Amino acid sequence: MKHLSNPDADSPEPDFESLLSQLTRVPKTPGVYLMKNSGGKIIYVGKASNLRSRLSSYFSKSAHIDAKTGILVRHIADFETILTATAHEALILESNLIKRHRPRYNVLLKDGKRYPSLRIDIRKNYPNLKVVRKFKKDGALYFGPYSSGLAVRETFKLINRYFKLRKCRDSEPRARKRPCLNFQINACLGPCCNKVDRDSYHEIVNEIKMFLSGRESDLLKKVKTEMIAASKCQDYENAARLRDKMYAITQVIEKQVAVTNDFVDRDAVAVARSDDYAVIMLLRVRKGHLQGMKDYWIRDDLSGDAELICAFMSEYYESADMIPKEILVGTDIGDAAMYNAWLSEKKGKKVEVVKPERGNKVRLIEMALENATGRLKAITDDARSYAGMLRGLQQKLGISRYPQRIECIDNSGFAGKDLVSGIVVFEDAMPKKSDYRKYRIKNVGLQDDYAAMAEVLERRFTGESMGKLLPDILMVDGGKGQLNIAVSVLKKLGLENRVPVIAIAKKDEGKDIPEDRIFIPGRANPINFSTHSGQLMFLKGVRDEAHRFAVTFHRSRRKTRTMQSVLDSVPGIGGTRKKVLLKHFESIDAIAMSDPETLSRLPGMNRKVALELLKALDHESMATQKPDMEANHP
């Protein structure tokens, strides 16, 4: 986020008389308001339980209560309102509009340190547990984040030892003729080669959910009851296994850090800030025990703590799997009642946002603030280090302006098919994924890397969304050929003096070139970087990210095309059913491993079509394998 303390100097003063006249027609009801500048662009989105009262506070001639509001008002040329039935409906609409328009003066939080979490997709027939560092809105359950990699590894290891989920990483277990080692040591039920009851498997999944949700005591009682029942039935082997599981759960409970003695689920949210940055830290307390933490950060020197906390709650709890009974905050927020209503509706039970005054709850806020302060120090130290590296890069490349924004382009394709390109963006040496762009190559028939790059660069700098936003450095993946193409395109568009361009060529040890090289226009030899230069390492990292992004897009396009071509040959699978299957399954193999009941439950599907689909995929698989069989048996 750019500093808000530097508004456009030539911004016209707002026409208060016109705005006040428009204000008289605004009702005193809940809703959302959208502030616009003289160009009609939305620059701020807000919510209110009384629209007229809230808007009046902006346009009154009295002094504004904070600097940010004063800067915002100087840019307002118009506004519009959207009425809602309730205040918390306004809150939800505000969140959606902020995500859609990304207004300049709204708080746009960034994920902080990627703490590890555990993910399990309960929609699968036989789900497995994975360690991930990114939350996705994909219908799976996420547990965490955990405060350290060691903590999540210990938990993951314990679950793998005492709960017999499959350990393979495939989306669904692939059919095997022989079981793997995990099955042989009795650590997996082996759904890949055995007929495992789906309900029994999901009962294990439910136990893991209890364990990871902080309900260890409930799980302990359940396991103890099962152990006693198994002992009475003289199933001593199973009883011993349950005894070991019960002991492991007890050990986990004893290791947990108790921070309150009332066993209430709650979150604690605190804000730490410096001159340029702010960090919002969340501590998750379940059943009185500290379970994990998560942080967001923003580059902002004007937004108040209350605004930051409200922005955090809107973003985090919108997709949270679990909302606690109580949310502790370190400062008063003006819209507490609105958030209470929204969160209570989402949870289905009463939820309160509270600013504690004494006791253990205040100590939780202090703990959250201490962690936020530590994270803030790490961010500011990194920022100073990155700034020094970028200033050195500016000097090394001989460019006139500080390289705050760097873009890198890379192409990907196979045998002339599914040609694509990707552009990644780094701002202040950090990836800005909201500005990443994917391109399908439209006008290049063969795998012509130069022509594909020329097409994409023209589209990049003439497009409506980013055409006016120029990078401080444009980097192309390749050697002098790619560099010359980029220079010619920029010259054609009249941007040769406005966009510095460089090329990064891979090392070639066969030609005695042990390190990647950086080329710039008008110079035959590459720029001389010192061995293990931090600047060169950074540029290589940007290049690698562009390569990853382009290759991932290419694989996705190729997989989708392959799936579509196979599904087109199946009787009864039309356009609508094909879209449903593409949405719910990652690959043809995943569909083939499914069962008729699962397929028939999908929208628009039935058992007859499901059986036809599985039959066709079985024939397709046999036809694919036949040449290999013949090759092995001449």
N, C-alpha and C positions, 0 to 999 in steps of 0.2 A: 504494500500500500504506500502511495506517495505521501510525503508530508503535506498536511493540510494548511500549514502556515504560510504557503507561498501561492495564493490565489492569483489568477490572471490580473495583471496590473490595469489592463484596459477594460475590465468588466464594467458594464454600465450599472449605475445605481438603480435599485428596484423602484418601480412605480407603485409606491405604497397606496396612493389613492385608488388606483385600479384594483389592487389586490384586496384592499379593505372593502371596496364595493362588491367584489366577488365573494368575499367572506360572509356578507349578510345573507347570502343564499344557501350557506352551508347549514345543515341541520345539526341539532344537538344530540346526535345519536352515535353509536359505535361505528367505526370504519377505519379505512386506510387512506392516507393522503400521499400523493406523489408530487414532489417538487421538481420543477423543470427550469432549465436555463434559457437564455435567449434563443438558442438553437433548437429548442424543443426536446433536448435530451434530459432524461430523468437523472437527477443528481442526488436525490434523497427519497427514501420511502420510510414512512412512519405509521404508527397505529395510535388509536385513541379511543377511549370509552365515550368521550364527548368531543367530536371533531371540531365544532366551532370554538370551544374553549381552548383546545390545543393549538389550533391555527392562529387564534388571536394572540397567543403568547409569542409567536414569531413576528407578527406584523405590527405590534404596538410600538410606539416611538420611544418607550422607556428603554433603559440600557439592558442589553441581553445579559443573562446570568453567566454565560461562559463564552470563551473565545471562539470555540468551534461553531456555535450557533450564529455568532456575529459574522463569521466568514461565510457560512452557508447562506444567510439571508442576503448578503451582497450579490449572490449569484442567482437568486430566484427571480424569474420573469413571469412564471405562471405556475398554477397548481391545479390538480384535479383530485376528486375524492371518490372512493368506492364505499358504499354503505354495506354493513354486515348486520346480521341479526343480533349477534352478541359480541362482547368485547373479546372473548377468546377466539372467536372466528376471525376477528380482525388480526389477532396475533398470528394465526396460522397463515392467513393471506399475506401479511407483511413478510413473513419468512419466505414464502414462495416467490413473491415479487422481487425480493432482494437477490435471491439466487438467479432469477431470470435476467434481471437488468444490471446487477452488480454496480449499484450507484456509487459515485465517487466518495460521497460523504457518509455512507453507512460503514459500520464496522464489518470488515471482511476478514474473519479469523483464518489463521493457517494452522494446520496440524503441527504440533511440536515434535518432540522426539518420538520416534516410532517404537513405543514399548511393545513387546511381544504379547500376543493373545492366543487363545485356543479357539479353533473353529470346528464346528460339527454341523453337517447339513442333514437335518432330520427328514428332509423330503426324499432322500435316497432310500433304496431298499435296505442296503447294508452300509450305513455311513461310517466313516473313519474320522479320526481326530487328527488335526493338523495344527502346527504352530505357524502363525501368520503375524505380519506387522502392519496390516492395512485392513480396515473395516470396509466392507462393501454391502450395499443394499441388495443382497442376492437371496434373501429368504433363509439363510443359514443362521445358526446361533453362534454368537461370539462371547467368550468369557475372558475377562481381563479388562484393561491391559494389566500385566504384571509389572512390578517395579524393577525387575532385573531379568536378564536372560537365564541366570542360574535358577531363579524361582520357577520360571515356566518350564525349564528342563526337568527339574525335580518333580514337578507336578505331572508332566507328560510321562516321565519314566514310571512313576507310581501307577498311573492309570493303565499304561501298557502292561504292567506286571500283574495287576489284580483284576482288571476288567478285560474280557476276552474279545475286544473289538479287533477287526482285521487291521493289519499294520501296513498293507500295500497302499500306495499313493494314488492309484487309479480312481476315477470318479465312481465307478462301479467295479466290483471284483471281476476280473477276467477269468474265463473258464480255464481250468488247469487239469491235466491228467494226473499229476502228482502234487500233493500238498507241499507247502513250503516248510521251512524249519520252524517257524512260529507255531504251526499246527502240531508238528511233531513233539514240541516241548510243552504242549498244552497251554500255549499263550494266545491262541486264536481259535475260533470255532470253525474256520476254514470254509466260508461260504463260496469260495472259488471252486471247490471240488466236492463239497458235501451239500446235501439238502438241509439247509438250516432254516428253522422256522422263523419267519420274519418278525412275528410278535415277540418271540423269546429274545431275539436279537435287540429289538427296540426296548425291551425291558432293561437290558444292560445299558442302553443309551440313556434311559430315564434315570438310572442310578448315577451315571456320570453327570447328568444335568444337576441332580441334587448335590453331588459332591462339589461341582464347580460353582454352584449358585450360593454357596455358603450354608447349605443345609446339611452339614456333615453330621450333626447330632441326630437328625431325622433318619439319615442313611444308616447311621450306626445302630439305631433301634431296629431298622428293617433287617439288616444283616444279622444282628443278634437273634432275632426271631427265627430267621431262616436257618441259622446254625443250630438252634435248639431243636427245631422241627426235624432237621436232617439227622441229628444225633438220636432222637427218639425212634426214627425209622431205621436206625443202625446203618445209615449211609455215612460211615465214618470218614471216608475219603473226601466227600463233599463238605462235611462238617469241618474238617481240618482246613480245607481251602477257605471256607467262610471265616474261620477263626483267624487265619493269617490276614484276610482282608480287613476284618474288624480291628486287628492290632495296628495295621497300617493307617487306617482312618483315625484311630486314637492318637497315634504319633503326630499326625498332621494337626489335629485340634490342639495338642499340647504346644506345638511350635508357633501357633498363631499369636499375633500381637493384639492383646485386648486393649482397646482405647476407651470404651464405655462399658458400664455395667448394667445397662438396661436392655441390651440385645435388640435394639431397634435398628432397622436398615436406614441409613442416611448417607448423604453426600455432603462434603464440605468444599466450598468454592472460595478461593482468595485470589487477589490480584497483586502482582508486584510490578513496578515500573521504573524505568530510567528516563533520561531525556528523550530517547528516540523509540524505545520498545516497551511493550507491556506483555506480561505472561499471565495467563489464567490457569490456575492449577486446580484440579479436581482430585479429592481423596474419596475413595469408595470404602464405606464401612458397612459390613454385613454381619448381622447378629452380634454386634459389638466388637468385631475384629476388623482390623485394617486389611483390606483385600487387594487394593491396587491403586494406581493413580494414572492420570492423563493430563496433558497440558496442551494449550493452544497459545499462539503468540501472534502479535501484530506489530507492525512498525507504525506507531501513532503517538503523537505528542499532545493531542488535544482532547480525545474522548475521555469521559469520566469513568470511574470504576463501575458505577451503576449501569452505564450503557454497555460496557464490556461484558459484565456479568449477564445482562439480559440477552445480548447477542450470543453468548456462549450457551445459555439455557435453550434458546430457540433452536440452535443448530444441533446441540448434543442430544437433547431429550426427544427431538423429533423422531429419531431412528433408534433410540436406546432400547435394548431388549428388556431391561428392567428399570423401572422408576421407583426409587425408594420412598418411604413414607415421609421423609423430612429432608429438605435441602437447606443446608446452612450456608449463609453468605456473610461476607465480611463488611458489607455496607448496606445501608437502606436502599431499596429500589422502589421507585414510584409506582410501578405496575404490579406489585406483589399479588393483589387480588386477581388480576387478569391471569397471571401465571399459575396461581393456585387452581383456578377453574380449569384452565387448559390441561395442566398436568393431572388433575383429579379425573378428568374425563378420559384421558389416555390410559390411566392406570385402572380405572374402574373403582377406585377407592380414594379416600381423602388424602391429598398431598398438600403440604405446607412449605412455603419458602420463608425461612426464619432468620433474623439477625440475632444471634445469641448475645446475652449480656454477661453471663458468668458461668462457672462450672466447667465440666468436661467438654461442653460444646464450644466454648471459647477456646479451649486448648486445641480442639480439632482445627479451628480456623487458624490458630497460630502455627500449627504443624503444616497446614496447607500453604500458609504464607512463607514459612521457612523453605519449603521445597520449591515454591515459585521463585523465591529470591535466588536460590542456587541455580535454577534453570535459566533465569534472566542473566546471571553473570556469565554462564556458558555461551548464551546467544550473543551478548555484547562482545565477549572476547573473540568469538568466531567472526563477528561482523568486522571488528578492527583488523583481524588477520586477513580476511578476504579483501577488505578495502586496500590494504597495503599490497596484496598480491595483484589486484586489478590495476592499481596505479603503476606498478612495475611492468605489467603487461602493456599498458598504454605507452609507456616510454619505449619498451622493447620493439613494439610494432610501429612506432612513430606516428600514431594517430592523434588527432587534435583534441578529441573529447574523451572524457572518462568513460570506460566501457561498462556502463551499468547494465545495458541490455545486450545480450549476445544470442544470436540465432544460428542454428546449424541445420543443414539440409542433408538428407541421405535418401538414396533410392533403393528399392528392393524388388526383385522379380525372379522368375525361374522359367527358363526356356521361352522367354518372350510372352509369358502369360501372367495375368494378375499383376501387371506392373503398377507399383504404388510408390509414393514418396512420403516422407514425414519431415516436419520441421519442429525442432524443440527449441524452447526459449529458456534462457537463464537470466535472472535479474539479481543483481548484487551477489553473483556467484552461486545462486540457488535456483533450482528448477522451478519454473512458473508453469505448471501443467495446465492451467486454465487457458493458456495461450498456445499450447501445442496444436498443430494442425496436421490433418491427414489429407492426402490427395490421391485420387485415382488417376492414373495417366490416361488421357483421352485420345491424344492425337499421335501417339507413337506406336507403330505396328510391331516392330521388332524390339529386341532388348538393346536399345540405343541409349546409353547412360547420358550422353551429352544432350541429346534431344529431349529426353525426359526431364533433365535438370532445367533446361531452358524453358520448357513448358510450365513447370512448377514455379520457377522464379517469377515469370510474367504474371501468373495467377496470384502469387503471394503479394506482389507490389501493386497490383491493380484491383485487388479485392476490396469489398466495402468494409469488412470487419477490421482488417489490419493494414490496409493499403496506406493509410496516412501515418501509421505508427512505425517509424523506421528504427532498425537496430543500430547500436553503436558499433557492432562488429557483425558481419555476416560471414559465417564459416561454411565452406563446402567440403564434403568428404571426397578426397581424391588428390590428384597432382595438378600439374600446370594446365592440363587440358580442361579439367573442370573449372579451374580458376579463370581461364580465358573465356569460357562460356558465361560464367557469372558476370565478368566485367562487361562483355558484349551486351548482355541483357540489361544491366544497369545503365549502360550508355544509351541504349535504345529508349529507355524510359526516362532519361534525363536525370538519373540518380547517381552517376559515376562519382560526383564530388560530394555526395551526401551520405553515402553508405560505404564505409571501409569494408573491404572484402579480403579474406584470406582463405587458403586451402591447406588442409592437413593430409599428408600422404603417409601411408603405413610404412613401417620399416620392412626391409627385405634383406635378411641375413645372407641369402644366396648371392646377392649382389654387393655384399659387404656394407650394407646400410643398417646399422644396429639399432637405430632409433627413429621414431616418427619425425617427420619434418614439416615445418611451416613455411609456406610460400606466400609472398605478397606481390601485387602487380608491379611491373617495372624493375624487378630484381631477378636475376638468373639463379642465384644460389639461395638456398633456404636460410631462414633466420637462425642465427647461432644461439641456441639455448645451452646453458650449462648442464652437466650431467645431473640427472634427478631433479631438474628444475621444477619448482612448484607450479610455475606458470604453464609449462608444457604439460605437466601432469593434469592440470585443470582442463586445458584444451582437449587433451585426450579423453578425459572423462565426459566432456560435453559431446565429443564425437561418438563415443561408445553409447551414450544415452540416445543419440539420434539414430544410430544403427539399431539398437534394441527396439526403439519405437517403430521404425520402418519395417523391420523384420516381423515384429509381432502383428502389425497391420496386414502385411502380406500373407502370413500364415492364416490369419483369421479369414481373409478374403478367399484364399485357396480352399480352406476347410469348408466354408459356406458354399462355395461353388460345387465342390465335390458332393456335399450332402444334398444339395438341390438336384444335381444330375441323377443321383441314385434314387431319390424320392420321386422324381418325375416319372420314373419307369414303373412305379408301384401302382397297381389298379386301386382306385378308390381314394387316392391321395391327391387332392386338388390344391389350389392356392392357399385356401384358408387353413386346411389341416397341415400343410407344409410349414406355414408360418408358426403354428402352434408347436410343432415338433422341433423346429429350429430354435425356438425360444426356450424350450424345456430341456433340451439335450445338447451336450457339448460335441458329440460326434456320432457317426453312424454306429460305431462299436457300442457306444452307450445305449443307443436305441435297441440294438440287437441283444444286449445283455438284460434288457428289461423283460417284464412278463406281461401277458395279455391284460391282466387286471389293472396294472398300473397304466398301460397305454390307453385302455378303454375309459379310464377316469379323466383323461385330458379333455378340454373343451372341444366339442365337435367330433370326438372320436367315439367309436363303439367297439364291441368285442369282435364283430365280424371283420371290420377294417383292421383292427389290431392284429388279428391272426393272419390276414393277408399280408400285412406289412412284415411281420416276423418271418413268414414263409419266404417272401421275396428276398429279404436280407440274408436268409440262410442260403438260398440259391446263389446269391451274389458272392457270399463268402466262399462257397465251394468252388465257384468258377474262378475266383481269384487265386485260390490255393492250388488248383489243378496243375498249372504249368510247373510249379515248384515240385509237386509230387512226381511229375513225369521226368523232371530234370534229375531228381534224386534216384529214379529207377529207370534207367535207359533200357 
